Amino acid sequence: MSILFYVNFFSFYAEEVSVKNCVYGFIKYFQYFYDIKNLSMKIIAIDQVEKIKVRMEGAAGAWKQLPLGSRDGAPVYSYRVFTLEPGGNTPFHSHPYEHMNFIIEGQGILKNEAGEERSLKAGDFALVLPNERHQYRNKSDKIFRMICGVPKEFE
């Protein structure tokens, strides 16, 4: 958006929209860009991020970390890291948003609603669409770790 947009908006809708609302919109526009410009980059090592046990029903040996998210000023996405212990799994679940995964370490499977299992290994990407029932499982004797990108509202 540009300042020209707000000037045109104000002049075109002046009769229908109060001056107060137009000024408020103009101020919010500048606050948004001021805030974005004043955010600092964040770099953090995964071993510095708190590890929280996943306590959802059906989860076993699953841990979650949130290295980058809304608390860091991320405007759209959050990155979570899930670690599954050997034999561990996430719950079999679905949610109203997609998530994109990158496998950092180990080997595992991604199970769909039909019970089909797709193998995953370090270096693979996976996309789970909104409302698609799924489960990640670690069938190996080593750690399985993945990055999970989601809209920040669902971190």
Buried (B, 14 or more C-beta within 10 A) or exposed (E): EEEEEBEEBBEEEEEEEEEEEBEEBBEEBEEEEEEEEEEEEEEEEEEEBEEEEBEEEEBBBBBBBBBBBBEBBBEEBBBBBBBBBEEBBBBBEEBEEBBBBBBBBBBBBBBBEEEEBEEBEBEBEBEBEEEBEBBBBBBBEEBBBBBBBBBBEEB
